[in-house]
Amino acid sequence: MRPLNVPILLLILVVGAGFGAQLLETLSTRGYTLPIAGWLTTLVLLILAGVLLIYGIPLRRYMLESEERRTHPSLAPRRHQIDLPTAFRTVMLARACAYTGAVVGGIFTGQALFLLVTGTGDLLGATLPTGTAAVAGLALGVLGVVVERWGQLPPDDGEGSGEEAGASR
């Protein structure tokens, strides 16, 4: 599995910001009330980031111990254990959080910038909750990329794997 493509995530973020700003622009010119992110949105995004971190830390510990054992072999029992399905689910959760953070963070960033530039809405009721939701979305995206990198397998030792040997024939 290839690692996340960070430039694609940044593109999603920028497109989401444009979409969020354009959405509020369109709704405000047509006279509708603007949908504003509440504090609950920020709380949900931070809880999701916390869950990802709770699952990611054991993966990180296991991978660090594996790297240490690769450089300094030992017969001592492992201090950290993680099974393959849990590690795979953690990496998939991290990838999903990275994409979710890029989309949600982009949309709320665009909305917060629109509210700041136009002066629409009050500071405590509209701009601050939307800005904090944007920051929480961006933090979720960054944490998703970091945890996904924690679960990345090291490169092979130079011995050809079955896929590479079959592809070169």
CNS distance restraints for C-alpha pairs under 8 A (distance, minus, plus):
assign (resid   3 and name CA) (resid 148 and name CA) 7.45 0.50 0.50
assign (resid   3 and name CA) (resid 149 and name CA) 7.22 0.50 0.50
assign (resid   3 and name CA) (resid 152 and name CA) 7.54 0.50 0.50
assign (resid   4 and name CA) (resid  95 and name CA) 7.16 0.50 0.50
assign (resid   4 and name CA) (resid 145 and name CA) 6.97 0.50 0.50
assign (resid   4 and name CA) (resid 148 and name CA) 7.70 0.50 0.50
assign (resid   5 and name CA) (resid   9 and name CA) 6.57 0.50 0.50
assign (resid   6 and name CA) (resid  10 and name CA) 6.22 0.50 0.50
assign (resid   7 and name CA) (resid  11 and name CA) 6.16 0.50 0.50
assign (resid   8 and name CA) (resid  12 and name CA) 6.19 0.50 0.50
assign (resid   9 and name CA) (resid  13 and name CA) 6.16 0.50 0.50
assign (resid   9 and name CA) (resid  98 and name CA) 7.70 0.50 0.50
assign (resid   9 and name CA) (resid  99 and name CA) 6.74 0.50 0.50
assign (resid   9 and name CA) (resid 102 and name CA) 6.02 0.50 0.50
assign (resid  10 and name CA) (resid  14 and name CA) 6.22 0.50 0.50
assign (resid  10 and name CA) (resid 102 and name CA) 7.16 0.50 0.50
assign (resid  11 and name CA) (resid  15 and name CA) 6.10 0.50 0.50
assign (resid  12 and name CA) (resid  16 and name CA) 5.91 0.50 0.50
assign (resid  12 and name CA) (resid 102 and name CA) 6.10 0.50 0.50
assign (resid  12 and name CA) (resid 103 and name CA) 6.21 0.50 0.50
assign (resid  12 and name CA) (resid 106 and name CA) 7.39 0.50 0.50
assign (resid  13 and name CA) (resid  17 and name CA) 6.15 0.50 0.50
assign (resid  13 and name CA) (resid 102 and name CA) 4.83 0.50 0.50
assign (resid  13 and name CA) (resid 103 and name CA) 5.77 0.50 0.50
assign (resid  13 and name CA) (resid 105 and name CA) 6.82 0.50 0.50
assign (resid  13 and name CA) (resid 106 and name CA) 4.37 0.50 0.50
assign (resid  13 and name CA) (resid 107 and name CA) 7.61 0.50 0.50
assign (resid  14 and name CA) (resid  18 and name CA) 6.26 0.50 0.50
assign (resid  14 and name CA) (resid 106 and name CA) 6.14 0.50 0.50
assign (resid  15 and name CA) (resid  19 and name CA) 6.11 0.50 0.50
assign (resid  15 and name CA) (resid 106 and name CA) 7.19 0.50 0.50
assign (resid  16 and name CA) (resid  20 and name CA) 6.04 0.50 0.50
assign (resid  16 and name CA) (resid 102 and name CA) 7.72 0.50 0.50
assign (resid  16 and name CA) (resid 103 and name CA) 5.63 0.50 0.50
assign (resid  16 and name CA) (resid 104 and name CA) 7.42 0.50 0.50
assign (resid  16 and name CA) (resid 105 and name CA) 7.74 0.50 0.50
assign (resid  16 and name CA) (resid 106 and name CA) 4.37 0.50 0.50
assign (resid  16 and name CA) (resid 107 and name CA) 4.58 0.50 0.50
assign (resid  16 and name CA) (resid 110 and name CA) 7.20 0.50 0.50
assign (resid  17 and name CA) (resid  21 and name CA) 6.17 0.50 0.50
assign (resid  17 and name CA) (resid 105 and name CA) 7.81 0.50 0.50
assign (resid  17 and name CA) (resid 106 and name CA) 4.23 0.50 0.50
assign (resid  17 and name CA) (resid 107 and name CA) 4.61 0.50 0.50
assign (resid  17 and name CA) (resid 108 and name CA) 6.90 0.50 0.50
assign (resid  17 and name CA) (resid 109 and name CA) 5.61 0.50 0.50
assign (resid  17 and name CA) (resid 110 and name CA) 3.87 0.50 0.50
assign (resid  17 and name CA) (resid 111 and name CA) 7.20 0.50 0.50
assign (resid  18 and name CA) (resid  22 and name CA) 5.98 0.50 0.50
assign (resid  18 and name CA) (resid 106 and name CA) 7.84 0.50 0.50
assign (resid  18 and name CA) (resid 107 and name CA) 7.36 0.50 0.50
assign (resid  18 and name CA) (resid 110 and name CA) 5.88 0.50 0.50
assign (resid  19 and name CA) (resid  23 and name CA) 5.92 0.50 0.50
assign (resid  19 and name CA) (resid 107 and name CA) 6.34 0.50 0.50
assign (resid  19 and name CA) (resid 110 and name CA) 7.11 0.50 0.50
assign (resid  20 and name CA) (resid  24 and name CA) 6.46 0.50 0.50
assign (resid  20 and name CA) (resid 106 and name CA) 7.33 0.50 0.50
assign (resid  20 and name CA) (resid 107 and name CA) 4.31 0.50 0.50
assign (resid  20 and name CA) (resid 108 and name CA) 6.36 0.50 0.50
assign (resid  20 and name CA) (resid 109 and name CA) 7.42 0.50 0.50
assign (resid  20 and name CA) (resid 110 and name CA) 4.73 0.50 0.50
assign (resid  20 and name CA) (resid 111 and name CA) 5.02 0.50 0.50
assign (resid  21 and name CA) (resid  25 and name CA) 6.13 0.50 0.50
assign (resid  21 and name CA) (resid 107 and name CA) 7.43 0.50 0.50
assign (resid  21 and name CA) (resid 110 and name CA) 4.46 0.50 0.50
assign (resid  21 and name CA) (resid 111 and name CA) 4.86 0.50 0.50
assign (resid  21 and name CA) (resid 112 and name CA) 7.95 0.50 0.50
assign (resid  21 and name CA) (resid 113 and name CA) 7.21 0.50 0.50
assign (resid  21 and name CA) (resid 114 and name CA) 5.46 0.50 0.50
assign (resid  22 and name CA) (resid  26 and name CA) 6.01 0.50 0.50
assign (resid  23 and name CA) (resid  27 and name CA) 6.19 0.50 0.50
assign (resid  24 and name CA) (resid  28 and name CA) 5.92 0.50 0.50
assign (resid  24 and name CA) (resid  34 and name CA) 6.34 0.50 0.50
assign (resid  24 and name CA) (resid  35 and name CA) 7.83 0.50 0.50
assign (resid  24 and name CA) (resid 111 and name CA) 6.59 0.50 0.50
assign (resid  24 and name CA) (resid 114 and name CA) 7.24 0.50 0.50
assign (resid  25 and name CA) (resid  29 and name CA) 6.20 0.50 0.50
assign (resid  25 and name CA) (resid 114 and name CA) 7.61 0.50 0.50
assign (resid  26 and name CA) (resid  30 and name CA) 6.34 0.50 0.50
assign (resid  27 and name CA) (resid  31 and name CA) 6.32 0.50 0.50
assign (resid  27 and name CA) (resid  32 and name CA) 5.26 0.50 0.50
assign (resid  27 and name CA) (resid  33 and name CA) 7.05 0.50 0.50
assign (resid  27 and name CA) (resid  34 and name CA) 6.47 0.50 0.50
assign (resid  28 and name CA) (resid  32 and name CA) 5.82 0.50 0.50
assign (resid  28 and name CA) (resid  33 and name CA) 6.99 0.50 0.50
assign (resid  28 and name CA) (resid  34 and name CA) 6.72 0.50 0.50
assign (resid  36 and name CA) (resid 126 and name CA) 5.98 0.50 0.50
assign (resid  36 and name CA) (resid 129 and name CA) 7.89 0.50 0.50
assign (resid  36 and name CA) (resid 130 and name CA) 6.51 0.50 0.50
assign (resid  37 and name CA) (resid  41 and name CA) 6.32 0.50 0.50
assign (resid  37 and name CA) (resid 108 and name CA) 7.72 0.50 0.50
assign (resid  37 and name CA) (resid 126 and name CA) 7.35 0.50 0.50
assign (resid  37 and name CA) (resid 129 and name CA) 6.03 0.50 0.50
assign (resid  37 and name CA) (resid 130 and name CA) 5.01 0.50 0.50
assign (resid  37 and name CA) (resid 133 and name CA) 6.90 0.50 0.50
assign (resid  38 and name CA) (resid  42 and name CA) 7.26 0.50 0.50
assign (resid  38 and name CA) (resid 126 and name CA) 7.85 0.50 0.50
assign (resid  38 and name CA) (resid 129 and name CA) 5.46 0.50 0.50
assign (resid  38 and name CA) (resid 130 and name CA) 6.83 0.50 0.50
assign (resid  38 and name CA) (resid 133 and name CA) 7.85 0.50 0.50
assign (resid  39 and name CA) (resid  43 and name CA) 6.34 0.50 0.50
assign (resid  39 and name CA) (resid 129 and name CA) 5.54 0.50 0.50
assign (resid  39 and name CA) (resid 132 and name CA) 7.99 0.50 0.50
assign (resid  39 and name CA) (resid 133 and name CA) 7.46 0.50 0.50
assign (resid  40 and name CA) (resid  44 and name CA) 6.10 0.50 0.50
assign (resid  41 and name CA) (resid  45 and name CA) 6.27 0.50 0.50
assign (resid  41 and name CA) (resid 133 and name CA) 6.17 0.50 0.50
assign (resid  42 and name CA) (resid  46 and name CA) 6.16 0.50 0.50
assign (resid  42 and name CA) (resid 129 and name CA) 7.58 0.50 0.50
assign (resid  42 and name CA) (resid 132 and name CA) 6.35 0.50 0.50
assign (resid  42 and name CA) (resid 133 and name CA) 4.53 0.50 0.50
assign (resid  42 and name CA) (resid 136 and name CA) 5.93 0.50 0.50
assign (resid  42 and name CA) (resid 137 and name CA) 7.85 0.50 0.50
assign (resid  43 and name CA) (resid  47 and name CA) 6.12 0.50 0.50
assign (resid  44 and name CA) (resid  48 and name CA) 6.18 0.50 0.50
assign (resid  45 and name CA) (resid  49 and name CA) 6.24 0.50 0.50
assign (resid  45 and name CA) (resid 133 and name CA) 7.63 0.50 0.50
assign (resid  45 and name CA) (resid 136 and name CA) 5.99 0.50 0.50
assign (resid  45 and name CA) (resid 137 and name CA) 6.37 0.50 0.50
assign (resid  45 and name CA) (resid 140 and name CA) 6.91 0.50 0.50
assign (resid  46 and name CA) (resid  50 and name CA) 6.13 0.50 0.50
assign (resid  46 and name CA) (resid 136 and name CA) 6.20 0.50 0.50
assign (resid  46 and name CA) (resid 140 and name CA) 7.37 0.50 0.50
assign (resid  47 and name CA) (resid  51 and name CA) 6.20 0.50 0.50
assign (resid  48 and name CA) (resid  52 and name CA) 6.23 0.50 0.50
assign (resid  48 and name CA) (resid 140 and name CA) 7.66 0.50 0.50
assign (resid  49 and name CA) (resid  53 and name CA) 6.15 0.50 0.50
assign (resid  49 and name CA) (resid  97 and name CA) 7.85 0.50 0.50
assign (resid  49 and name CA) (resid 139 and name CA) 7.83 0.50 0.50
assign (resid  49 and name CA) (resid 140 and name CA) 5.44 0.50 0.50
assign (resid  49 and name CA) (resid 143 and name CA) 7.09 0.50 0.50
assign (resid  50 and name CA) (resid  54 and name CA) 6.12 0.50 0.50
assign (resid  51 and name CA) (resid  55 and name CA) 6.33 0.50 0.50
assign (resid  52 and name CA) (resid  56 and name CA) 5.85 0.50 0.50
assign (resid  52 and name CA) (resid  90 and name CA) 7.47 0.50 0.50
assign (resid  52 and name CA) (resid  93 and name CA) 7.07 0.50 0.50
assign (resid  52 and name CA) (resid  94 and name CA) 6.68 0.50 0.50
assign (resid  52 and name CA) (resid 144 and name CA) 7.60 0.50 0.50
assign (resid  52 and name CA) (resid 147 and name CA) 7.83 0.50 0.50
assign (resid  53 and name CA) (resid  57 and name CA) 5.99 0.50 0.50
assign (resid  53 and name CA) (resid 143 and name CA) 7.84 0.50 0.50
assign (resid  53 and name CA) (resid 147 and name CA) 7.59 0.50 0.50
assign (resid  54 and name CA) (resid  58 and name CA) 7.58 0.50 0.50
assign (resid  55 and name CA) (resid  59 and name CA) 7.03 0.50 0.50
assign (resid  55 and name CA) (resid  90 and name CA) 6.21 0.50 0.50
assign (resid  56 and name CA) (resid  60 and name CA) 6.18 0.50 0.50
assign (resid  56 and name CA) (resid  90 and name CA) 6.49 0.50 0.50
assign (resid  56 and name CA) (resid 147 and name CA) 5.75 0.50 0.50
assign (resid  56 and name CA) (resid 150 and name CA) 7.62 0.50 0.50
assign (resid  57 and name CA) (resid  61 and name CA) 6.20 0.50 0.50
assign (resid  58 and name CA) (resid  62 and name CA) 6.11 0.50 0.50
assign (resid  58 and name CA) (resid  80 and name CA) 7.32 0.50 0.50
assign (resid  58 and name CA) (resid  81 and name CA) 7.90 0.50 0.50
assign (resid  58 and name CA) (resid  82 and name CA) 7.25 0.50 0.50
assign (resid  59 and name CA) (resid  63 and name CA) 6.18 0.50 0.50
assign (resid  59 and name CA) (resid  82 and name CA) 6.86 0.50 0.50
assign (resid  59 and name CA) (resid  87 and name CA) 6.40 0.50 0.50
assign (resid  59 and name CA) (resid  90 and name CA) 7.85 0.50 0.50
assign (resid  59 and name CA) (resid 150 and name CA) 7.02 0.50 0.50
assign (resid  59 and name CA) (resid 151 and name CA) 6.43 0.50 0.50
assign (resid  60 and name CA) (resid  64 and name CA) 6.12 0.50 0.50
assign (resid  60 and name CA) (resid 147 and name CA) 7.85 0.50 0.50
assign (resid  60 and name CA) (resid 150 and name CA) 5.44 0.50 0.50
assign (resid  60 and name CA) (resid 151 and name CA) 6.84 0.50 0.50
assign (resid  61 and name CA) (resid  65 and name CA) 6.15 0.50 0.50
assign (resid  61 and name CA) (resid  80 and name CA) 6.59 0.50 0.50
assign (resid  62 and name CA) (resid  66 and name CA) 6.12 0.50 0.50
assign (resid  62 and name CA) (resid  80 and name CA) 5.37 0.50 0.50
assign (resid  62 and name CA) (resid  81 and name CA) 6.31 0.50 0.50
assign (resid  62 and name CA) (resid  82 and name CA) 6.83 0.50 0.50
assign (resid  63 and name CA) (resid  67 and name CA) 6.20 0.50 0.50
assign (resid  63 and name CA) (resid 150 and name CA) 7.29 0.50 0.50
assign (resid  63 and name CA) (resid 151 and name CA) 7.05 0.50 0.50
assign (resid  64 and name CA) (resid  68 and name CA) 6.18 0.50 0.50
assign (resid  65 and name CA) (resid  69 and name CA) 6.11 0.50 0.50
assign (resid  65 and name CA) (resid  78 and name CA) 7.85 0.50 0.50
assign (resid  65 and name CA) (resid  79 and name CA) 7.90 0.50 0.50
assign (resid  65 and name CA) (resid  80 and name CA) 7.38 0.50 0.50
assign (resid  66 and name CA) (resid  70 and name CA) 6.12 0.50 0.50
assign (resid  67 and name CA) (resid  71 and name CA) 6.39 0.50 0.50
assign (resid  68 and name CA) (resid  72 and name CA) 5.84 0.50 0.50
assign (resid  68 and name CA) (resid  73 and name CA) 7.71 0.50 0.50
assign (resid  69 and name CA) (resid  73 and name CA) 4.70 0.50 0.50
assign (resid  69 and name CA) (resid  74 and name CA) 6.30 0.50 0.50
assign (resid  82 and name CA) (resid  86 and name CA) 6.74 0.50 0.50
assign (resid  82 and name CA) (resid  87 and name CA) 6.64 0.50 0.50
assign (resid  83 and name CA) (resid  87 and name CA) 6.30 0.50 0.50
assign (resid  84 and name CA) (resid  88 and name CA) 6.07 0.50 0.50
assign (resid  85 and name CA) (resid  89 and name CA) 6.07 0.50 0.50
assign (resid  86 and name CA) (resid  90 and name CA) 6.06 0.50 0.50
assign (resid  87 and name CA) (resid  91 and name CA) 6.29 0.50 0.50
assign (resid  87 and name CA) (resid 151 and name CA) 7.18 0.50 0.50
assign (resid  88 and name CA) (resid  92 and name CA) 6.17 0.50 0.50
assign (resid  89 and name CA) (resid  93 and name CA) 5.97 0.50 0.50
assign (resid  90 and name CA) (resid  94 and name CA) 6.11 0.50 0.50
assign (resid  90 and name CA) (resid 148 and name CA) 7.94 0.50 0.50
assign (resid  91 and name CA) (resid  95 and name CA) 6.24 0.50 0.50
assign (resid  91 and name CA) (resid 147 and name CA) 7.02 0.50 0.50
assign (resid  91 and name CA) (resid 148 and name CA) 5.13 0.50 0.50
assign (resid  91 and name CA) (resid 151 and name CA) 6.15 0.50 0.50
assign (resid  92 and name CA) (resid  96 and name CA) 6.18 0.50 0.50
assign (resid  92 and name CA) (resid 148 and name CA) 7.77 0.50 0.50
assign (resid  93 and name CA) (resid  97 and name CA) 6.05 0.50 0.50
assign (resid  93 and name CA) (resid 144 and name CA) 7.77 0.50 0.50
assign (resid  94 and name CA) (resid  98 and name CA) 6.13 0.50 0.50
assign (resid  94 and name CA) (resid 143 and name CA) 7.59 0.50 0.50
assign (resid  94 and name CA) (resid 144 and name CA) 4.27 0.50 0.50
assign (resid  94 and name CA) (resid 145 and name CA) 6.65 0.50 0.50
assign (resid  94 and name CA) (resid 147 and name CA) 5.85 0.50 0.50
assign (resid  94 and name CA) (resid 148 and name CA) 5.30 0.50 0.50
assign (resid  95 and name CA) (resid  99 and name CA) 6.40 0.50 0.50
assign (resid  95 and name CA) (resid 144 and name CA) 5.86 0.50 0.50
assign (resid  95 and name CA) (resid 145 and name CA) 6.84 0.50 0.50
assign (resid  95 and name CA) (resid 148 and name CA) 6.28 0.50 0.50
assign (resid  96 and name CA) (resid 100 and name CA) 6.00 0.50 0.50
assign (resid  96 and name CA) (resid 144 and name CA) 7.43 0.50 0.50
assign (resid  97 and name CA) (resid 101 and name CA) 5.75 0.50 0.50
assign (resid  97 and name CA) (resid 140 and name CA) 6.17 0.50 0.50
assign (resid  97 and name CA) (resid 141 and name CA) 5.89 0.50 0.50
assign (resid  97 and name CA) (resid 143 and name CA) 7.83 0.50 0.50
assign (resid  97 and name CA) (resid 144 and name CA) 5.10 0.50 0.50
assign (resid  98 and name CA) (resid 102 and name CA) 6.18 0.50 0.50
assign (resid  98 and name CA) (resid 140 and name CA) 6.47 0.50 0.50
assign (resid  98 and name CA) (resid 141 and name CA) 3.89 0.50 0.50
assign (resid  98 and name CA) (resid 142 and name CA) 6.50 0.50 0.50
assign (resid  98 and name CA) (resid 143 and name CA) 7.13 0.50 0.50
assign (resid  98 and name CA) (resid 144 and name CA) 4.31 0.50 0.50
assign (resid  98 and name CA) (resid 145 and name CA) 5.72 0.50 0.50
assign (resid  99 and name CA) (resid 103 and name CA) 6.25 0.50 0.50
assign (resid  99 and name CA) (resid 141 and name CA) 6.52 0.50 0.50
assign (resid 100 and name CA) (resid 104 and name CA) 5.88 0.50 0.50
assign (resid 100 and name CA) (resid 105 and name CA) 7.92 0.50 0.50
assign (resid 100 and name CA) (resid 137 and name CA) 7.57 0.50 0.50
assign (resid 100 and name CA) (resid 140 and name CA) 7.75 0.50 0.50
assign (resid 100 and name CA) (resid 141 and name CA) 6.76 0.50 0.50
assign (resid 101 and name CA) (resid 105 and name CA) 5.33 0.50 0.50
assign (resid 101 and name CA) (resid 106 and name CA) 7.85 0.50 0.50
assign (resid 101 and name CA) (resid 136 and name CA) 7.96 0.50 0.50
assign (resid 101 and name CA) (resid 137 and name CA) 4.44 0.50 0.50
assign (resid 101 and name CA) (resid 138 and name CA) 5.41 0.50 0.50
assign (resid 101 and name CA) (resid 139 and name CA) 7.14 0.50 0.50
assign (resid 101 and name CA) (resid 140 and name CA) 5.00 0.50 0.50
assign (resid 101 and name CA) (resid 141 and name CA) 3.93 0.50 0.50
assign (resid 101 and name CA) (resid 142 and name CA) 7.62 0.50 0.50
assign (resid 101 and name CA) (resid 144 and name CA) 7.93 0.50 0.50
assign (resid 102 and name CA) (resid 106 and name CA) 5.76 0.50 0.50
assign (resid 102 and name CA) (resid 137 and name CA) 6.87 0.50 0.50
assign (resid 102 and name CA) (resid 138 and name CA) 6.35 0.50 0.50
assign (resid 102 and name CA) (resid 141 and name CA) 5.52 0.50 0.50
assign (resid 103 and name CA) (resid 107 and name CA) 6.20 0.50 0.50
assign (resid 103 and name CA) (resid 137 and name CA) 7.98 0.50 0.50
assign (resid 104 and name CA) (resid 108 and name CA) 6.13 0.50 0.50
assign (resid 104 and name CA) (resid 134 and name CA) 7.10 0.50 0.50
assign (resid 104 and name CA) (resid 137 and name CA) 5.59 0.50 0.50
assign (resid 104 and name CA) (resid 138 and name CA) 7.86 0.50 0.50
assign (resid 105 and name CA) (resid 109 and name CA) 5.85 0.50 0.50
assign (resid 105 and name CA) (resid 133 and name CA) 7.17 0.50 0.50
assign (resid 105 and name CA) (resid 134 and name CA) 4.51 0.50 0.50
assign (resid 105 and name CA) (resid 135 and name CA) 6.68 0.50 0.50
assign (resid 105 and name CA) (resid 136 and name CA) 7.15 0.50 0.50
assign (resid 105 and name CA) (resid 137 and name CA) 4.05 0.50 0.50
assign (resid 105 and name CA) (resid 138 and name CA) 4.87 0.50 0.50
assign (resid 105 and name CA) (resid 141 and name CA) 7.81 0.50 0.50
assign (resid 106 and name CA) (resid 110 and name CA) 6.18 0.50 0.50
assign (resid 106 and name CA) (resid 134 and name CA) 7.01 0.50 0.50
assign (resid 106 and name CA) (resid 137 and name CA) 7.82 0.50 0.50
assign (resid 106 and name CA) (resid 138 and name CA) 7.69 0.50 0.50
assign (resid 107 and name CA) (resid 111 and name CA) 6.27 0.50 0.50
assign (resid 107 and name CA) (resid 134 and name CA) 7.58 0.50 0.50
assign (resid 108 and name CA) (resid 112 and name CA) 5.94 0.50 0.50
assign (resid 108 and name CA) (resid 130 and name CA) 5.99 0.50 0.50
assign (resid 108 and name CA) (resid 131 and name CA) 6.87 0.50 0.50
assign (resid 108 and name CA) (resid 133 and name CA) 6.44 0.50 0.50
assign (resid 108 and name CA) (resid 134 and name CA) 4.69 0.50 0.50
assign (resid 108 and name CA) (resid 137 and name CA) 8.00 0.50 0.50
assign (resid 109 and name CA) (resid 113 and name CA) 6.08 0.50 0.50
assign (resid 109 and name CA) (resid 130 and name CA) 7.65 0.50 0.50
assign (resid 109 and name CA) (resid 131 and name CA) 6.63 0.50 0.50
assign (resid 109 and name CA) (resid 134 and name CA) 5.03 0.50 0.50
assign (resid 109 and name CA) (resid 135 and name CA) 7.82 0.50 0.50
assign (resid 110 and name CA) (resid 114 and name CA) 6.12 0.50 0.50
assign (resid 111 and name CA) (resid 115 and name CA) 6.19 0.50 0.50
assign (resid 111 and name CA) (resid 130 and name CA) 7.08 0.50 0.50
assign (resid 112 and name CA) (resid 116 and name CA) 6.14 0.50 0.50
assign (resid 112 and name CA) (resid 127 and name CA) 5.83 0.50 0.50
assign (resid 112 and name CA) (resid 130 and name CA) 5.57 0.50 0.50
assign (resid 112 and name CA) (resid 131 and name CA) 5.35 0.50 0.50
assign (resid 112 and name CA) (resid 134 and name CA) 7.59 0.50 0.50
assign (resid 113 and name CA) (resid 117 and name CA) 5.98 0.50 0.50
assign (resid 114 and name CA) (resid 118 and name CA) 5.96 0.50 0.50
assign (resid 115 and name CA) (resid 119 and name CA) 5.53 0.50 0.50
assign (resid 115 and name CA) (resid 120 and name CA) 5.18 0.50 0.50
assign (resid 115 and name CA) (resid 121 and name CA) 6.78 0.50 0.50
assign (resid 115 and name CA) (resid 126 and name CA) 7.77 0.50 0.50
assign (resid 115 and name CA) (resid 127 and name CA) 6.10 0.50 0.50
assign (resid 116 and name CA) (resid 120 and name CA) 7.23 0.50 0.50
assign (resid 116 and name CA) (resid 127 and name CA) 6.89 0.50 0.50
assign (resid 121 and name CA) (resid 125 and name CA) 7.15 0.50 0.50
assign (resid 121 and name CA) (resid 126 and name CA) 5.61 0.50 0.50
assign (resid 121 and name CA) (resid 127 and name CA) 6.97 0.50 0.50
assign (resid 122 and name CA) (resid 126 and name CA) 5.66 0.50 0.50
assign (resid 122 and name CA) (resid 127 and name CA) 6.64 0.50 0.50
assign (resid 123 and name CA) (resid 127 and name CA) 4.94 0.50 0.50
assign (resid 123 and name CA) (resid 128 and name CA) 5.80 0.50 0.50
assign (resid 124 and name CA) (resid 128 and name CA) 5.41 0.50 0.50
assign (resid 124 and name CA) (resid 129 and name CA) 7.13 0.50 0.50
assign (resid 125 and name CA) (resid 129 and name CA) 6.88 0.50 0.50
assign (resid 126 and name CA) (resid 130 and name CA) 6.20 0.50 0.50
assign (resid 127 and name CA) (resid 131 and name CA) 5.92 0.50 0.50
assign (resid 128 and name CA) (resid 132 and name CA) 6.08 0.50 0.50
assign (resid 129 and name CA) (resid 133 and name CA) 6.12 0.50 0.50
assign (resid 130 and name CA) (resid 134 and name CA) 6.19 0.50 0.50
assign (resid 131 and name CA) (resid 135 and name CA) 6.28 0.50 0.50
assign (resid 132 and name CA) (resid 136 and name CA) 6.06 0.50 0.50
assign (resid 133 and name CA) (resid 137 and name CA) 6.05 0.50 0.50
assign (resid 134 and name CA) (resid 138 and name CA) 6.18 0.50 0.50
assign (resid 135 and name CA) (resid 139 and name CA) 6.06 0.50 0.50
assign (resid 136 and name CA) (resid 140 and name CA) 6.11 0.50 0.50
assign (resid 137 and name CA) (resid 141 and name CA) 6.28 0.50 0.50
assign (resid 138 and name CA) (resid 142 and name CA) 6.24 0.50 0.50
assign (resid 139 and name CA) (resid 143 and name CA) 6.02 0.50 0.50
assign (resid 140 and name CA) (resid 144 and name CA) 6.02 0.50 0.50
assign (resid 141 and name CA) (resid 145 and name CA) 6.42 0.50 0.50
assign (resid 142 and name CA) (resid 146 and name CA) 6.28 0.50 0.50
assign (resid 143 and name CA) (resid 147 and name CA) 6.06 0.50 0.50
assign (resid 144 and name CA) (resid 148 and name CA) 6.01 0.50 0.50
assign (resid 145 and name CA) (resid 149 and name CA) 6.25 0.50 0.50
assign (resid 146 and name CA) (resid 150 and name CA) 6.34 0.50 0.50
assign (resid 147 and name CA) (resid 151 and name CA) 6.64 0.50 0.50
assign (resid 148 and name CA) (resid 152 and name CA) 6.73 0.50 0.50
assign (resid 160 and name CA) (resid 164 and name CA) 6.04 0.50 0.50
assign (resid 160 and name CA) (resid 165 and name CA) 6.09 0.50 0.50
assign (resid 161 and name CA) (resid 165 and name CA) 6.22 0.50 0.50
assign (resid 162 and name CA) (resid 166 and name CA) 6.10 0.50 0.50
assign (resid 163 and name CA) (resid 167 and name CA) 6.11 0.50 0.50
assign (resid 164 and name CA) (resid 168 and name CA) 6.27 0.50 0.50
assign (resid 165 and name CA) (resid 169 and name CA) 6.70 0.50 0.50
